[in-house]
């Protein structure tokens, strides 16, 4: 009985790592999209504050 369950923790850890990676990739894509939108708005509005804030947000990622 112990033999069948001894590797379950390894399997669960591998699944959790894959899930964490997927979530991280999604969050990074959202962050890059927000950076591009805010930086683009800063360029259109000629606002150095918006461009600087977008760069700060990208740096925090």
Secondary structure, DSSP 4 states (H G I P E B T S, - for coil): -HHHHTTHHHHHHHHHHHHHHHHHHHHHHHHHHHHHHHHHHHHHHT-HHHHHHHHHHHHH-
